[in-house]
Amino acid sequence: MALKSCHIIILAFLSLAAVAAPISAGGWRRIDKPNSILEVVHAAKFAVENYNESQHKFLDFVSVVKGEELPGAVTQYRLIIAAKDGEEAAAGNYRAVVSYMWEEKRLQVVSFQKTT
């Protein structure tokens, strides 16, 4: 009887671990071909527009160089964005973190800075 109880406890634990694994094993995931995903490009353009408004700058979005996402009720995008400053000949890279609130259907820029 004790052995059967032990098996039930182990089975319950393994079932719980299997259900919880995708959540606990989550984290940032690389986005393959970020320029082909409309939501990612939209978040990147939003970040550039937000930066332009808040800093009175004139960056032009070029592309998403690299991206990662942290899915959830609020999806986080960690992006490297190529943008061209009207005064510079070459595009520069900018690091941005953008949140998408699914319930509110709204984007929010968490951070935006030029990379060195």
Secondary structure, DSSP 8 states (H G I E B T S, - for coil): -HHHHHHHHHHHHHHHHHHHHHHHT---EE-SSGGG-HHHHHHHHHHHHHHHHHHT--EEEEEEEEEEEE-SSEEEEEEEEEEEETT-SS-EEEEEEEEEETTTTEEEEEEEEE--
